[in-house]
Amino acid sequence: MDDKKTPLVPELDELLYKFTELLTGEATPERVEMVKIWCPHMSKAMPPLVQHWASEPEHFEARDQIRGIIEQIKQWNQTKNQKH
């Protein structure tokens, strides 16, 4: 059994690697993991990078997957809030 997790959206890992490199000067595995924690600020810190990545045709499928994940999380949150 392989202990490595397959990323849900592999293209996002590439964006995260580049973002980490631009943000910190180096994209080591440790820094990438640290940036994952900090990641909600990515679109605020470097909007042109995120916009450029999302506009590239080879990333359209990944972008749609990410949007789907975001929408699912929003739906789960709305459902949870309606129960309370």
Residue pairs with C-beta under 8 A, 6 or more apart in sequence:
7 13
8 65
8 69
9 62
9 65
9 66
9 69
10 62
11 58
11 59
11 61
11 62
12 62
12 66
15 49
15 50
15 53
15 59
16 32
16 35
16 36
16 39
16 42
17 27
17 32
18 27
18 49
18 53
19 35
19 42
19 46
19 49
20 26
20 27
20 31
20 32
20 35
21 27
22 46
22 49
23 35
23 45
23 46
24 31
24 35
42 49
42 50
43 50
53 59
54 63
